[in-house]
Amino acid sequence: MSSYSRVALVTGSNKGIGFAIARELCRQFSGDVVLTARDPDRGQAAVKQLQAEGLSPRFHQLDIDDPQSIRALRDFLRKEYGGLNVLVNNAGIAFKVNDPTPFDVQAEKTLKTNFFATRNVCTELLPIMKPHGRVVNISSLQGSRALDGCSEELQEKFHSAALTEEDLVDLMKKFVEDARNEVHEREGWPSSAYGVSKLGVTVLSRILARRLDEKREGDRILLNACCPGWVKTDMAGDQGTRTPEEGADTPVYLALLPPDATEPQGQLVRDRVVQPW
């Protein structure tokens, strides 16, 4: 038997939903919980707050926009734990509705973090997931709304079972390029950079789950996307209707699916219920 401890990791977990997920995992997960943040000071402050509650998270710096930072985290997990049991991809950004930043800049920055950086984390960390591992990508029903707002041609592409990860990456790049050239609406895209970024995360989750089933069939690694709901955070502001703790419920549920579970797999889940896609 391996002498390594079990470990769960939450990206962007120094505040908001990520912090609530890390707190709940500290309470329920049998193993170490690694809280991550781009800024070490803020991350350490979050760790101290949980320690004051009698919990014992560990901290590791992670900037998902920086591939070197992701690889450093991967190497730490491999050395300390021999891999990873639970990964919650929570880190993300959103521009406020009335933000004056030009749409093309919003599109590029939002997709860079929410889709491309999340994908980079999966690329580096999925290979070190242990058998019965659980991966939870925080998405949003905004992604489903963005899909509804796409042209029929784009909807067909996103729904296609033949869509590859490379195809999806090309589609996300095309959205950014079309936004830059001010032709995104003409090309069939909705005017929601956040929505398109989360559409990408949901579809990516489906593709990655399928690949895990094919390449690591006996390992029973479950990977899903989820919508935590509209939560009162720095991102959503006071308009949110849920507390961070309520938003953390479904991500934690998916992170702690029992070892013999076979589903959900590659789904979008909200309030613990698989959503039509």
Helices and strands as residue ranges (DSSP letters): E 7-10, H 16-28, E 32-37, H 40-52, E 58-61, H 67-81, E 84-89, H 103-111, I 112-117, H 118-125, G 126-128, E 129-138, H 141-148, H 152-159, H 165-180, H 193-215, G 217-219, E 222-227, H 244-255, E 268-270, E 273-274
